[in-house]
């Protein structure tokens, strides 16, 4: 079964914005866990939040210009099936215009011997 990587994007949190309350945080995580339960055994890795990204090029290192907020890895029968799961993901309901990228994890080509 193909593997898919969900990459979660979110705008940077303004420094003057108050963090979510404990109740808001719990409600958000409850929604994520409900989605994970829907995916079931096909969810390989729920992932973790990410922050402080650095963009590395041959010319050097700079702060990432695109906020990658986290990732998940799951199995699905097809890209369409993976997209159906992404469309109902609670990340899309978070404030600020959060989005999800879905990529198929492609197998590595055989190494030349």
PLY file of the C-alpha trace (Angstrom):
ply
format ascii 1.0
element vertex 113
property float x
property float y
property float z
element edge 112
property int vertex1
property int vertex2
end_header
0.00 0.00 0.00
1.42 3.43 -0.86
2.66 5.71 1.92
1.79 9.40 2.09
3.38 12.25 4.00
1.12 15.05 5.19
3.03 18.29 5.72
1.14 20.79 7.84
1.61 24.50 7.18
0.51 27.25 9.53
1.25 30.95 9.72
3.75 31.96 12.39
2.06 32.80 15.68
2.29 36.53 16.36
4.50 37.23 19.37
1.77 39.34 20.98
-0.87 36.61 20.63
-1.83 34.72 23.76
-1.28 30.95 23.57
-4.42 28.83 23.53
-6.05 28.09 26.86
-5.76 24.59 28.33
-9.34 23.90 27.23
-8.67 25.12 23.68
-5.49 23.03 23.50
-7.33 19.94 24.72
-10.16 20.45 22.22
-7.64 20.82 19.40
-5.74 17.67 20.40
-9.00 15.74 20.88
-9.89 16.58 17.26
-6.46 15.39 16.07
-6.77 12.13 18.01
-10.29 11.58 16.63
-8.90 11.99 13.11
-6.04 9.57 13.94
-8.58 7.04 15.21
-10.49 7.38 11.91
-7.29 6.58 9.97
-6.68 3.64 12.31
-3.84 1.21 11.70
-2.95 2.97 8.44
-1.49 5.86 10.45
2.23 5.04 10.69
3.30 8.21 12.49
0.98 10.92 13.83
4.03 13.19 13.85
5.01 16.03 16.13
4.85 19.81 15.96
7.83 21.42 14.22
9.31 24.88 14.68
12.35 27.02 14.02
12.94 25.66 10.53
16.13 26.44 8.65
16.43 26.49 4.87
19.73 25.03 3.66
21.06 25.73 0.16
24.50 25.38 -1.42
24.91 29.09 -0.61
24.22 28.84 3.11
21.54 28.66 5.77
18.66 31.04 6.44
15.40 31.01 8.35
12.66 29.13 6.58
10.21 31.44 4.81
7.42 28.89 4.99
6.20 27.73 8.36
6.10 23.95 8.46
4.04 23.15 11.54
4.30 19.35 11.55
3.86 16.13 9.61
2.11 12.75 9.60
2.85 9.56 7.67
0.06 7.20 6.68
-0.88 4.44 4.28
-3.71 4.86 1.79
-4.89 2.97 -1.26
-4.34 5.97 -3.55
-3.61 9.68 -3.65
-7.36 10.29 -3.86
-7.89 8.29 -0.66
-5.09 10.25 1.07
-6.62 13.54 -0.10
-10.01 12.50 1.27
-8.37 12.05 4.69
-6.60 15.41 4.39
-9.84 17.20 3.51
-11.38 16.25 6.87
-8.25 16.88 8.95
-8.79 19.25 11.91
-5.62 21.17 11.00
-7.64 22.87 8.25
-9.96 24.36 10.89
-7.18 26.05 12.85
-7.03 29.85 12.65
-4.85 31.73 10.21
-5.31 29.79 6.98
-3.65 26.47 7.81
-3.03 24.10 4.90
-1.83 20.55 4.28
0.48 19.29 1.54
0.13 15.62 0.63
3.05 13.79 -0.98
3.40 10.14 -1.94
6.52 8.59 -0.40
8.23 7.13 -3.44
10.50 4.08 -3.18
14.21 4.68 -3.56
15.64 3.39 -6.84
17.92 0.39 -6.57
21.50 1.41 -5.90
23.98 0.74 -8.69
26.51 -1.89 -7.76
0 1
1 2
2 3
3 4
4 5
5 6
6 7
7 8
8 9
9 10
10 11
11 12
12 13
13 14
14 15
15 16
16 17
17 18
18 19
19 20
20 21
21 22
22 23
23 24
24 25
25 26
26 27
27 28
28 29
29 30
30 31
31 32
32 33
33 34
34 35
35 36
36 37
37 38
38 39
39 40
40 41
41 42
42 43
43 44
44 45
45 46
46 47
47 48
48 49
49 50
50 51
51 52
52 53
53 54
54 55
55 56
56 57
57 58
58 59
59 60
60 61
61 62
62 63
63 64
64 65
65 66
66 67
67 68
68 69
69 70
70 71
71 72
72 73
73 74
74 75
75 76
76 77
77 78
78 79
79 80
80 81
81 82
82 83
83 84
84 85
85 86
86 87
87 88
88 89
89 90
90 91
91 92
92 93
93 94
94 95
95 96
96 97
97 98
98 99
99 100
100 101
101 102
102 103
103 104
104 105
105 106
106 107
107 108
108 109
109 110
110 111
111 112
